[in-house]
Amino acid sequence: MSDLRDLYQEVIFDHYRRPRNCHRLSGANRTAEGYNPLCGDRMTLYLRIEDGIVKEASFEGAGCAIATASASLMTEALKGKTEAEAEALFGRFHDMVTTPAARQAAAAEMGKLAVLSGVREFPERVKCATLAWHTLRAALHDEDRPVSTE
């Protein structure tokens, strides 16, 4: 288990040091802003959705390692998903990081996103991990107000 934890930590730090899809997306047709007042994490999510499918996803912002890694991993996972699949992925991710019983079953089907399952053991970090995801929901629902994790 220690080796797996070490691997998960390395993946998180890799996505923090070299976040994927971390840029303003020209041609985005959905955007949303998110803020975590506890940590000070801030982000803007950009989506380009065509015919109900997420063609591109990116983000900009500043945040802790977990918030940045979560946004990086999320934008990779979203590409090619329908809006309904993206919404369902939000639910599975949220369950994985908040519900103890969901850990084993959810982590197995989450692919790379499973590296964030350990934040559940640190309730104060759950908001860091879910900021990008709550911002995703706001973008999918075309909400105008910034999302807050509070």
DSSP file (Angstrom, degrees, kcal/mol; ACC not computed):
  #  RESIDUE AA STRUCTURE BP1 BP2  ACC     N-H-->O    O-->H-N    N-H-->O    O-->H-N    TCO  KAPPA ALPHA  PHI   PSI    X-CA   Y-CA   Z-CA
    1    1 A M     >        0   0    0      0, 0.0     4,-2.3     0, 0.0     5,-0.2   0.000 360.0 360.0 360.0 -34.2    0.0    0.0    0.0
    2    2 A S  H  >  +     0   0    0      1,-0.2     4,-2.4     2,-0.2     5,-0.2   0.884 360.0  52.0 -64.6 -38.6    2.9    2.4    0.7
    3    3 A D  H  > S+     0   0    0      2,-0.2     4,-2.3     1,-0.2    -1,-0.2   0.903 109.7  49.4 -63.5 -40.9    4.2    1.9   -2.8
    4    4 A L  H  > S+     0   0    0      2,-0.2     4,-2.7     1,-0.2    -2,-0.2   0.904 110.6  50.1 -64.6 -42.1    0.8    2.8   -4.3
    5    5 A R  H  X S+     0   0    0     -4,-2.3     4,-2.6     2,-0.2    -2,-0.2   0.907 109.8  50.9 -62.1 -42.0    0.6    5.9   -2.1
    6    6 A D  H  X S+     0   0    0     -4,-2.4     4,-2.2     2,-0.2    -2,-0.2   0.910 110.9  48.8 -61.9 -42.1    4.1    6.9   -3.2
    7    7 A L  H  X S+     0   0    0     -4,-2.3     4,-2.3     2,-0.2    -2,-0.2   0.932 110.9  50.2 -63.1 -45.8    3.0    6.5   -6.8
    8    8 A Y  H  X S+     0   0    0     -4,-2.7     4,-2.4     1,-0.2    -2,-0.2   0.915 110.5  49.8 -58.8 -44.1   -0.2    8.5   -6.3
    9    9 A Q  H  X S+     0   0    0     -4,-2.6     4,-2.6     1,-0.2    -1,-0.2   0.900 109.6  51.6 -62.5 -40.2    1.8   11.3   -4.6
   10   10 A E  H  X S+     0   0    0     -4,-2.2     4,-2.3     2,-0.2    -1,-0.2   0.903 109.7  49.1 -64.6 -40.9    4.3   11.4   -7.5
   11   11 A V  H  X S+     0   0    0     -4,-2.3     4,-2.3     2,-0.2    -2,-0.2   0.921 111.6  49.8 -64.1 -43.4    1.4   11.6  -10.1
   12   12 A I  H  X S+     0   0    0     -4,-2.4     4,-1.5     1,-0.2    -2,-0.2   0.934 112.7  46.4 -60.8 -46.2   -0.1   14.5   -8.1
   13   13 A F  H  X S+     0   0    0     -4,-2.6     4,-2.9     1,-0.2     5,-0.2   0.859 109.8  54.6 -67.4 -33.7    3.2   16.3   -7.9
   14   14 A D  H  X S+     0   0    0     -4,-2.3     4,-2.7     1,-0.2    -1,-0.2   0.930 110.3  45.6 -63.1 -44.5    3.8   15.8  -11.6
   15   15 A H  H  < S+     0   0    0     -4,-2.3    -1,-0.2     2,-0.2    -2,-0.2   0.756 114.4  49.9 -72.0 -22.8    0.4   17.3  -12.5
   16   16 A Y  H  < S+     0   0    0     -4,-1.5    -2,-0.2    -5,-0.2    -1,-0.2   0.918 116.1  40.2 -76.0 -46.5    1.1   20.2  -10.1
   17   17 A R  H  < S+     0   0    0     -4,-2.9    -2,-0.2     1,-0.3    -3,-0.2   0.870 134.3  21.8 -70.5 -37.2    4.6   20.9  -11.5
   18   18 A R  S  < S-     0   0    0     -4,-2.7    -1,-0.3    -5,-0.2    -2,-0.1  -0.597  83.9-166.3-131.3  70.2    3.6   20.4  -15.1
   19   19 A P    >   -     0   0    0      0, 0.0     3,-0.6     0, 0.0     2,-0.3  -0.322  16.0-131.5 -63.9 137.1   -0.2   20.9  -15.3
   20   20 A R  T 3  S+     0   0    0      1,-0.2    55,-0.2    49,-0.1    56,-0.1  -0.616  84.5  11.9 -85.1 147.0   -1.8   19.8  -18.5
   21   21 A N  T 3  S+     0   0    0     -2,-0.3    38,-2.4     1,-0.2     2,-1.2   0.808  80.0 153.1  59.7  33.4   -4.2   22.0  -20.3
   22   22 A C  B <   +a   59   0A   0     -3,-0.6     2,-0.3    36,-0.2    -1,-0.2  -0.701  37.4  83.9 -98.3  84.3   -3.3   25.0  -18.2
   23   23 A H  S    S-     0   0    0     -2,-1.2     2,-0.3    36,-0.7    23,-0.1  -0.969  87.4 -80.4-168.5 163.3   -4.0   27.9  -20.5
   24   24 A R        -     0   0    0     -2,-0.3     2,-0.8    34,-0.1    35,-0.1  -0.625  47.1-134.4 -73.8 132.7   -6.8   30.1  -21.7
   25   25 A L    >   -     0   0    0     -2,-0.3     3,-1.4    33,-0.1     2,-0.2  -0.803  11.2-147.4 -96.3 109.6   -8.8   28.2  -24.3
   26   26 A S  T 3  S+     0   0    0     -2,-0.8     3,-0.1     1,-0.2    20,-0.0  -0.553  87.0  29.8 -72.4 140.5   -9.6   30.3  -27.4
   27   27 A G  T 3  S+     0   0    0      1,-0.3    -1,-0.2    -2,-0.2     2,-0.1   0.534  82.4 155.2  86.8   7.1  -12.9   29.3  -28.8
   28   28 A A    <   -     0   0    0     -3,-1.4    -1,-0.3     1,-0.1    20,-0.3  -0.446  25.1-173.2 -65.5 137.6  -14.3   28.2  -25.5
   29   29 A N  S    S+     0   0    0     18,-2.0     2,-0.3     1,-0.2    19,-0.2   0.365  71.6  44.8-113.9   3.1  -18.1   28.4  -25.4
   30   30 A R  E     +B   47   0A   0     17,-1.8    17,-2.9     2,-0.0     2,-0.3  -0.983  64.6 166.9-141.5 134.7  -18.5   27.7  -21.7
   31   31 A T  E     +B   46   0A   0     -2,-0.3     2,-0.3    15,-0.2    15,-0.2  -0.973   5.8 177.4-140.8 156.9  -16.5   29.2  -18.8
   32   32 A A  E     -B   45   0A   0     13,-1.7    13,-2.9    -2,-0.3     2,-0.4  -0.980  18.8-137.4-155.7 152.8  -16.8   29.3  -15.1
   33   33 A E  E     -B   44   0A   0     -2,-0.3   114,-3.3    11,-0.2     2,-0.3  -0.888  18.4-169.6-113.3 145.5  -14.8   30.7  -12.2
   34   34 A G  E     -Bc  43 147A   0      9,-3.0     9,-2.4    -2,-0.4     2,-0.3  -0.969   4.5-171.4-135.4 151.9  -14.2   28.9   -8.9
   35   35 A Y  E     -Bc  42 148A   0    112,-2.4   114,-1.7    -2,-0.3   115,-0.3  -0.998  13.9-161.3-145.3 135.3  -12.7   29.9   -5.6
   36   36 A N  E >>> -B   41   0A   0      5,-2.8     4,-3.2    -2,-0.3     5,-0.7  -0.899   7.9-171.8-114.7  98.0  -11.7   28.1   -2.4
   37   37 A P  T 345S+     0   0    0      0, 0.0    -1,-0.1     0, 0.0     5,-0.0   0.760  81.1  63.5 -64.0 -24.5  -11.6   30.6    0.4
   38   38 A L  T 345S+     0   0    0      1,-0.2    86,-0.0    -3,-0.1    -2,-0.0   0.917 123.1  15.6 -64.2 -43.4  -10.0   28.1    2.8
   39   39 A C  T <45S-     0   0    0     -3,-0.6    -1,-0.2     2,-0.1    86,-0.0   0.647 101.2-117.9-104.5 -22.5   -6.9   27.7    0.7
   40   40 A G  T  <5 +     0   0    0     -4,-3.2    22,-0.1     1,-0.3     2,-0.1   0.516  56.6 159.0  90.2   5.9   -7.1   30.7   -1.6
   41   41 A D  E   < -B   36   0A   0     -5,-0.7    -5,-2.8    20,-0.1     2,-0.4  -0.399  15.0-178.5 -63.9 136.8   -7.3   28.5   -4.7
   42   42 A R  E     +BD  35  62A   0     20,-2.8    20,-1.5    -7,-0.2     2,-0.3  -0.997   5.0 166.0-136.4 141.3   -8.8   30.3   -7.7
   43   43 A M  E     -BD  34  61A   0     -9,-2.4    -9,-3.0    -2,-0.4     2,-0.4  -0.998  27.6-149.8-153.8 155.3   -9.4   29.0  -11.2
   44   44 A T  E     -BD  33  60A   0     16,-2.7    16,-2.0    -2,-0.3     2,-0.4  -0.998  20.7-153.9-121.2 129.3  -11.2   29.6  -14.4
   45   45 A L  E     -BD  32  59A   0    -13,-2.9   -13,-1.7    -2,-0.4     2,-0.4  -0.860   6.1-162.9-105.4 137.5  -12.4   26.6  -16.4
   46   46 A Y  E     -BD  31  58A   0     12,-3.1    12,-2.3    -2,-0.4     2,-0.4  -0.973   8.4-178.4-121.1 132.9  -12.8   26.8  -20.2
   47   47 A L  E     -BD  30  57A   0    -17,-2.9   -18,-2.0    -2,-0.4   -17,-1.8  -0.982  18.5-158.8-128.7 143.0  -14.8   24.3  -22.2
   48   48 A R  E     - D   0  56A   0      8,-2.4     7,-2.7    -2,-0.4     8,-1.4  -0.959  21.9-176.3-116.7 110.2  -15.4   24.0  -25.9
   49   49 A I  E     - D   0  54A   0     -2,-0.6     2,-0.4     5,-0.2     5,-0.2  -0.920   5.9-179.4-111.7 127.6  -18.5   21.8  -26.3
   50   50 A E  E >  S- D   0  53A   0      3,-2.5     3,-2.0    -2,-0.5    -2,-0.0  -0.995  71.7 -11.0-128.1 129.8  -19.8   20.9  -29.8
   51   51 A D  T 3  S-     0   0    0     -2,-0.4    -1,-0.1     1,-0.3     3,-0.1   0.848 129.9 -54.5  51.5  37.9  -22.9   18.8  -30.4
   52   52 A G  T 3  S+     0   0    0      1,-0.2    31,-1.9    30,-0.1     2,-0.4   0.565 115.3 113.7  78.1   9.1  -23.0   18.0  -26.6
   53   53 A I  E <  S-ED  82  50A   0     -3,-2.0    -3,-2.5    29,-0.2     2,-0.9  -0.939  71.1-122.3-118.0 135.5  -19.4   16.6  -26.5
   54   54 A V  E     + D   0  49A   0     27,-3.3    26,-3.6    -2,-0.4    27,-0.3  -0.646  35.0 171.5 -74.6 107.3  -16.5   18.2  -24.7
   55   55 A K  E     +     0   0A   0     -7,-2.7     2,-0.3    -2,-0.9    -1,-0.2   0.844  66.1   9.1 -85.7 -37.9  -14.0   18.8  -27.4
   56   56 A E  E     - D   0  48A   0     -8,-1.4    -8,-2.4    23,-0.1     2,-0.3  -0.990  60.7-176.7-143.5 149.4  -11.5   20.8  -25.4
   57   57 A A  E     + D   0  47A   0     -2,-0.3     2,-0.3   -10,-0.2   -10,-0.2  -0.985  13.6 155.0-146.6 136.5  -11.0   21.7  -21.7
   58   58 A S  E     - D   0  46A   0    -12,-2.3   -12,-3.1    -2,-0.3     2,-0.3  -0.942  18.1-155.1-151.0 172.5   -8.5   23.9  -20.1
   59   59 A F  E     -aD  22  45A   0    -38,-2.4   -36,-0.7    -2,-0.3     2,-0.3  -0.979   4.7-161.7-149.2 159.8   -8.0   26.0  -17.0
   60   60 A E  E     + D   0  44A   0    -16,-2.0   -16,-2.7    -2,-0.3     2,-0.3  -0.956  40.6  86.2-134.7 154.6   -6.1   29.0  -15.6
   61   61 A G  E     - D   0  43A   0     -2,-0.3     2,-0.4   -18,-0.2   -18,-0.2  -0.905  62.9 -86.0 149.4-173.8   -5.5   29.9  -12.0
   62   62 A A  E     + D   0  42A   0    -20,-1.5   -20,-2.8    -2,-0.3     2,-0.3  -0.999  51.4 133.5-133.9 134.6   -3.4   29.5   -8.9
   63   63 A G        -     0   0    0     -2,-0.4    -2,-0.0   -22,-0.2   -23,-0.0  -0.978  51.3 -70.8-166.0 176.6   -3.8   26.9   -6.3
   64   64 A C     >  -     0   0    0     -2,-0.3     4,-2.5     1,-0.1     5,-0.3  -0.106  59.5 -91.4 -69.9 175.0   -2.2   24.3   -4.1
   65   65 A A  H  > S+     0   0    0      1,-0.2     4,-2.6     2,-0.2     5,-0.2   0.891 125.6  47.9 -58.6 -42.6   -0.8   21.1   -5.4
   66   66 A I  H  > S+     0   0    0      2,-0.2     4,-2.5     1,-0.2    -1,-0.2   0.920 112.5  47.3 -69.4 -43.3   -4.0   19.2   -5.0
   67   67 A A  H  > S+     0   0    0      2,-0.2     4,-2.0     1,-0.2    -2,-0.2   0.918 116.2  44.7 -63.9 -43.0   -6.3   21.8   -6.6
   68   68 A T  H  X S+     0   0    0     -4,-2.5     4,-2.5     2,-0.2    -2,-0.2   0.931 114.7  47.5 -67.7 -46.2   -3.9   22.2   -9.6
   69   69 A A  H  X S+     0   0    0     -4,-2.6     4,-2.9    -5,-0.3     5,-0.3   0.902 111.2  52.3 -62.0 -40.9   -3.4   18.4  -10.0
   70   70 A S  H  X S+     0   0    0     -4,-2.5     4,-2.5    -5,-0.2    -1,-0.2   0.920 111.3  46.0 -62.2 -44.3   -7.2   17.9   -9.8
   71   71 A A  H  X S+     0   0    0     -4,-2.0     4,-2.5     2,-0.2    -2,-0.2   0.907 113.9  49.4 -64.6 -41.9   -7.9   20.5  -12.5
   72   72 A S  H  X S+     0   0    0     -4,-2.5     4,-1.6     2,-0.2    -2,-0.2   0.948 114.9  42.8 -62.3 -50.4   -5.1   19.1  -14.7
   73   73 A L  H  X S+     0   0    0     -4,-2.9     4,-2.1     1,-0.2    -2,-0.2   0.885 113.5  53.4 -64.0 -39.7   -6.3   15.5  -14.4
   74   74 A M  H  X S+     0   0    0     -4,-2.5     4,-1.8    -5,-0.3    -2,-0.2   0.927 106.0  51.3 -63.3 -45.5  -10.0   16.5  -14.8
   75   75 A T  H  X S+     0   0    0     -4,-2.5     4,-0.9     1,-0.2    -1,-0.2   0.867 111.0  49.5 -63.6 -34.0   -9.3   18.4  -18.1
   76   76 A E  H  < S+     0   0    0     -4,-1.6     3,-0.4    -5,-0.2    -1,-0.2   0.920 112.0  48.1 -65.6 -42.7   -7.6   15.3  -19.5
   77   77 A A  H  < S+     0   0    0     -4,-2.1    -2,-0.2     1,-0.2    -1,-0.2   0.761 105.4  59.7 -71.0 -25.7  -10.5   13.1  -18.4
   78   78 A L  H >< S+     0   0    0     -4,-1.8     3,-2.5    -5,-0.1   -24,-0.3   0.802  74.1 108.2 -76.4 -29.6  -13.2   15.3  -19.9
   79   79 A K  T 3< S+     0   0    0     -4,-0.9   -24,-0.2    -3,-0.4     3,-0.1  -0.256  89.8  11.5 -60.1 126.5  -12.1   15.3  -23.5
   80   80 A G  T 3  S+     0   0    0    -26,-3.6    -1,-0.3     1,-0.3     2,-0.2   0.338  98.1 125.4  90.7  -6.0  -14.5   13.3  -25.7
   81   81 A K    <   -     0   0    0     -3,-2.5   -27,-3.3   -27,-0.3    -1,-0.3  -0.561  61.1-121.3 -84.4 148.8  -17.1   13.0  -23.0
   82   82 A T  B  >  -E   53   0A   0    -29,-0.3     4,-2.4    -2,-0.2   -29,-0.2  -0.387  32.4-105.5 -74.7 166.6  -20.7   14.0  -23.5
   83   83 A E  H  > S+     0   0    0    -31,-1.9     4,-2.3     1,-0.2     5,-0.2   0.896 124.4  51.2 -60.8 -39.0  -22.1   16.6  -21.2
   84   84 A A  H  > S+     0   0    0    -32,-0.2     4,-2.3     2,-0.2    -1,-0.2   0.899 110.0  48.8 -65.5 -40.4  -24.1   13.8  -19.4
   85   85 A E  H  > S+     0   0    0      2,-0.2     4,-2.3     1,-0.2    -2,-0.2   0.879 110.4  51.3 -66.1 -37.5  -20.9   11.7  -19.0
   86   86 A A  H  X S+     0   0    0     -4,-2.4     4,-2.0     2,-0.2    -2,-0.2   0.909 110.7  48.6 -65.0 -41.8  -19.0   14.7  -17.6
   87   87 A E  H  X S+     0   0    0     -4,-2.3     4,-1.8     2,-0.2    -2,-0.2   0.909 112.3  48.3 -63.6 -42.6  -21.8   15.3  -15.1
   88   88 A A  H  X S+     0   0    0     -4,-2.3     4,-2.3     1,-0.2    -2,-0.2   0.868 108.3  54.5 -66.1 -36.6  -21.8   11.6  -14.1
   89   89 A L  H  X S+     0   0    0     -4,-2.3     4,-2.8     2,-0.2     5,-0.2   0.891 104.5  55.1 -64.4 -38.9  -18.0   11.8  -13.8
   90   90 A F  H  X S+     0   0    0     -4,-2.0     4,-3.0     1,-0.2     5,-0.2   0.949 109.0  48.1 -54.6 -49.4  -18.4   14.7  -11.4
   91   91 A G  H  X S+     0   0    0     -4,-1.8     4,-2.3     1,-0.2    -2,-0.2   0.905 112.9  46.5 -61.1 -43.9  -20.7   12.5   -9.2
   92   92 A R  H  X S+     0   0    0     -4,-2.3     4,-2.3     2,-0.2    -1,-0.2   0.900 114.2  48.1 -66.5 -40.1  -18.3    9.5   -9.2
   93   93 A F  H  X S+     0   0    0     -4,-2.8     4,-2.0     2,-0.2    -2,-0.2   0.942 111.5  49.8 -64.4 -46.7  -15.3   11.8   -8.4
   94   94 A H  H  X S+     0   0    0     -4,-3.0     4,-1.0     1,-0.2     5,-0.2   0.913 112.3  47.8 -59.1 -44.3  -17.2   13.5   -5.6
   95   95 A D  H >X S+     0   0    0     -4,-2.3     4,-2.7    -5,-0.2     3,-0.5   0.909 108.4  55.7 -61.9 -41.7  -18.2   10.2   -4.1
   96   96 A M  H 3< S+     0   0    0     -4,-2.3    -1,-0.2     1,-0.2    -2,-0.2   0.876 114.6  37.7 -60.0 -38.9  -14.7    8.8   -4.4
   97   97 A V  H 3< S+     0   0    0     -4,-2.0    -1,-0.2     1,-0.1    -2,-0.2   0.526 128.5  31.1 -93.8  -4.8  -13.2   11.7   -2.4
   98   98 A T  H << S+     0   0    0     -4,-1.0    -2,-0.2    -3,-0.5    -3,-0.2   0.651 103.9  68.0-123.5 -21.9  -16.1   12.1    0.2
   99   99 A T    >X  -     0   0    0     -4,-2.7     3,-1.0    -5,-0.2     4,-0.6  -0.895  59.1-155.8-111.6 115.2  -17.7    8.7    0.8
  100  100 A P  G >4 S+     0   0    0      0, 0.0     3,-1.2     0, 0.0     4,-0.4   0.880  93.6  53.0 -54.7 -42.9  -15.8    6.0    2.6
  101  101 A A  G 34 S+     0   0    0      1,-0.3     4,-0.5     2,-0.1     3,-0.2   0.756 103.7  58.5 -67.2 -23.6  -17.7    3.1    1.2
  102  102 A A  G <>>S+     0   0    0     -3,-1.0     4,-2.9    -7,-0.3     5,-0.5   0.633  80.6  90.3 -81.4 -13.3  -17.2    4.3   -2.4
  103  103 A R  H <X5S+     0   0    0     -3,-1.2     4,-2.5    -4,-0.6     5,-0.3   0.915  89.2  39.3 -54.7 -56.3  -13.4    4.2   -2.3
  104  104 A Q  H  >5S+     0   0    0     -4,-0.4     4,-1.4    -3,-0.2    -1,-0.2   0.950 123.6  37.9 -62.9 -52.0  -12.7    0.7   -3.5
  105  105 A A  H  >5S+     0   0    0     -4,-0.5     4,-1.0     1,-0.2    -2,-0.2   0.935 121.8  43.2 -66.7 -46.8  -15.4    0.5   -6.2
  106  106 A A  H >X5S+     0   0    0     -4,-2.9     4,-0.7     1,-0.2     3,-0.6   0.914 109.6  55.1 -69.3 -43.0  -15.0    4.1   -7.4
  107  107 A A  H ><<S+     0   0    0     -4,-2.5     3,-0.9    -5,-0.5     4,-0.3   0.872 103.5  56.9 -59.8 -37.2  -11.2    4.2   -7.4
  108  108 A A  H 3< S+     0   0    0     -4,-1.4     3,-0.4    -5,-0.3    -1,-0.2   0.846 112.7  39.5 -64.2 -34.3  -11.0    1.1   -9.7
  109  109 A E  H << S+     0   0    0     -4,-1.0    -1,-0.2    -3,-0.6    -2,-0.2   0.423 100.0  76.8 -95.4   1.8  -13.2    2.7  -12.4
  110  110 A M  S X< S-     0   0    0     -3,-0.9     3,-1.6    -4,-0.7    -1,-0.2   0.505  74.6-162.3 -93.8  -4.1  -11.7    6.2  -12.1
  111  111 A G  G >  S-     0   0    0     -3,-0.4     3,-1.9    -4,-0.3    -1,-0.3  -0.325  72.3  -3.7  60.3-137.1   -8.4    5.6  -14.0
  112  112 A K  G >  S+     0   0    0      1,-0.3     3,-1.8     2,-0.2    -1,-0.3   0.768 126.0  71.8 -60.0 -26.9   -5.8    8.3  -13.3
  113  113 A L  G X  S+     0   0    0     -3,-1.6     3,-1.9     1,-0.3    -1,-0.3   0.726  78.1  79.6 -63.0 -19.6   -8.3   10.3  -11.2
  114  114 A A  G X  S+     0   0    0     -3,-1.9     3,-2.0     1,-0.3     4,-0.3   0.716  72.6  78.2 -61.2 -20.4   -8.0    7.6   -8.5
  115  115 A V  G <  S+     0   0    0     -3,-1.8     3,-0.4     1,-0.3    -1,-0.3   0.753  91.6  53.9 -61.7 -20.6   -4.7    9.2   -7.5
  116  116 A L  G X  S+     0   0    0     -3,-1.9     3,-1.6     1,-0.2    -1,-0.3   0.431  78.4  96.0 -92.1   0.7   -6.8   11.8   -5.7
  117  117 A S  G X  S+     0   0    0     -3,-2.0     3,-1.4     1,-0.3    -1,-0.2   0.800  72.9  67.4 -62.2 -28.5   -8.9    9.2   -3.7
  118  118 A G  G >  S+     0   0    0     -3,-0.4     3,-1.7    -4,-0.3    -1,-0.3   0.664  78.5  78.7 -67.9 -16.5   -6.6    9.6   -0.7
  119  119 A V  G X  S+     0   0    0     -3,-1.6     3,-2.4     1,-0.3     6,-0.3   0.760  76.0  77.2 -64.6 -20.4   -7.7   13.2    0.0
  120  120 A R  G <  S+     0   0    0     -3,-1.4    -1,-0.3     1,-0.3    -2,-0.2   0.809  86.5  60.2 -56.9 -28.7  -10.8   11.7    1.6
  121  121 A E  G <  S+     0   0    0     -3,-1.7    -1,-0.3     1,-0.2    -2,-0.2   0.571 104.5  52.5 -75.3  -8.5   -8.5   11.0    4.6
  122  122 A F    X>  -     0   0    0     -3,-2.4     3,-3.0    -4,-0.2     4,-0.7  -0.761  69.4-172.3-129.3  83.5   -7.9   14.7    4.9
  123  123 A P  H >> S+     0   0    0      0, 0.0     3,-0.8     0, 0.0     4,-0.6   0.780  83.6  60.9 -51.4 -32.6  -11.3   16.5    5.0
  124  124 A E  H 34 S+     0   0    0      1,-0.2     4,-0.3     2,-0.1     3,-0.1   0.714 105.2  49.8 -69.2 -17.0   -9.7   20.0    4.8
  125  125 A R  H <> S+     0   0    0     -3,-3.0     4,-2.1    -6,-0.3     3,-0.3   0.563  87.1  83.2 -95.7 -10.9   -8.2   19.0    1.4
  126  126 A V  H <X S+     0   0    0     -3,-0.8     4,-2.1    -4,-0.7     5,-0.2   0.897  89.0  54.0 -59.9 -39.3  -11.4   17.7   -0.1
  127  127 A K  H  X S+     0   0    0     -4,-0.6     4,-0.9     1,-0.2    -1,-0.2   0.844 106.7  52.4 -64.7 -32.4  -12.4   21.2   -1.0
  128  128 A C  H  4 S+     0   0    0     -3,-0.3     4,-0.5    -4,-0.3     3,-0.4   0.933 112.2  45.0 -64.9 -46.1   -9.0   21.6   -2.8
  129  129 A A  H  < S+     0   0    0     -4,-2.1     4,-0.3     1,-0.2    -2,-0.2   0.807 116.9  44.6 -69.2 -30.4   -9.6   18.5   -4.8
  130  130 A T  H  X S+     0   0    0     -4,-2.1     4,-2.7    -5,-0.2     5,-0.3   0.529  85.7  91.0 -95.8  -5.4  -13.2   19.3   -5.7
  131  131 A L  H  X S+     0   0    0     -4,-0.9     4,-2.2    -3,-0.4     5,-0.2   0.944  90.5  45.4 -55.0 -51.4  -12.8   23.0   -6.7
  132  132 A A  H  > S+     0   0    0     -4,-0.5     4,-2.0     1,-0.2    -1,-0.2   0.876 113.3  51.9 -59.8 -37.0  -12.2   22.2  -10.4
  133  133 A W  H  > S+     0   0    0     -4,-0.3     4,-2.1     2,-0.2    -1,-0.2   0.893 109.0  47.3 -70.6 -41.0  -15.1   19.8  -10.4
  134  134 A H  H  X S+     0   0    0     -4,-2.7     4,-1.8     2,-0.2    -1,-0.2   0.863 111.9  52.4 -66.6 -34.1  -17.6   22.2   -8.9
  135  135 A T  H  X S+     0   0    0     -4,-2.2     4,-2.2    -5,-0.3    -2,-0.2   0.874 105.8  55.1 -67.3 -36.7  -16.4   24.7  -11.4
  136  136 A L  H  X S+     0   0    0     -4,-2.0     4,-3.0     2,-0.2     5,-0.2   0.938 105.9  50.7 -59.0 -47.9  -17.1   22.1  -14.1
  137  137 A R  H  X S+     0   0    0     -4,-2.1     4,-2.0     1,-0.2    -1,-0.2   0.907 109.5  51.0 -58.4 -41.3  -20.7   21.8  -13.0
  138  138 A A  H  <>S+     0   0    0     -4,-1.8     5,-2.8     1,-0.2    -1,-0.2   0.912 111.7  47.3 -62.9 -41.3  -21.1   25.5  -13.1
  139  139 A A  H ><5S+     0   0    0     -4,-2.2     3,-1.1     3,-0.2    -2,-0.2   0.913 110.8  51.1 -66.5 -42.4  -19.7   25.6  -16.7
  140  140 A L  H 3<5S+     0   0    0     -4,-3.0    -1,-0.2     1,-0.3    -2,-0.2   0.852 115.5  42.4 -63.1 -33.6  -21.9   22.7  -17.8
  141  141 A H  T 3<5S-     0   0    0     -4,-2.0    -1,-0.3    -5,-0.2    -2,-0.2   0.342 110.8-124.0 -95.0   5.6  -25.0   24.5  -16.4
  142  142 A D  T < 5 +     0   0    0     -3,-1.1     2,-0.2    -4,-0.2    -3,-0.2   0.867  44.5 177.4  55.5  42.3  -23.8   27.9  -17.8
  143  143 A E      < -     0   0    0     -5,-2.8    -1,-0.2    -6,-0.1  -112,-0.1  -0.552  24.1-155.6 -78.6 141.7  -23.9   29.6  -14.4
  144  144 A D        +     0   0    0     -2,-0.2    -1,-0.1  -112,-0.1  -111,-0.1   0.810  66.7  82.1 -87.5 -32.9  -22.7   33.2  -14.3
  145  145 A R  S    S-     0   0    0      1,-0.1  -112,-0.2  -113,-0.1    -2,-0.1  -0.470  88.2-103.9 -78.4 143.7  -21.7   33.4  -10.6
  146  146 A P        -     0   0    0      0, 0.0     2,-0.3     0, 0.0  -112,-0.2  -0.360  37.4-120.0 -60.7 144.9  -18.3   32.2   -9.4
  147  147 A V  E     -c   34   0A   0   -114,-3.3  -112,-2.4    -4,-0.1     2,-0.4  -0.673  26.2-163.5 -87.3 139.5  -18.4   28.9   -7.6
  148  148 A S  E     -c   35   0A   0     -2,-0.3  -112,-0.2  -114,-0.2  -114,-0.0  -0.966  22.3-142.9-122.4 143.0  -17.2   28.8   -4.0
  149  149 A T              0   0    0   -114,-1.7  -113,-0.1    -2,-0.4    -1,-0.1   0.477 360.0 360.0 -80.5  -0.8  -16.3   25.7   -2.0
  150  150 A E              0   0    0   -115,-0.3    -1,-0.2   -23,-0.0  -114,-0.1   0.424 360.0 360.0 -93.0 360.0  -17.8   27.2    1.1
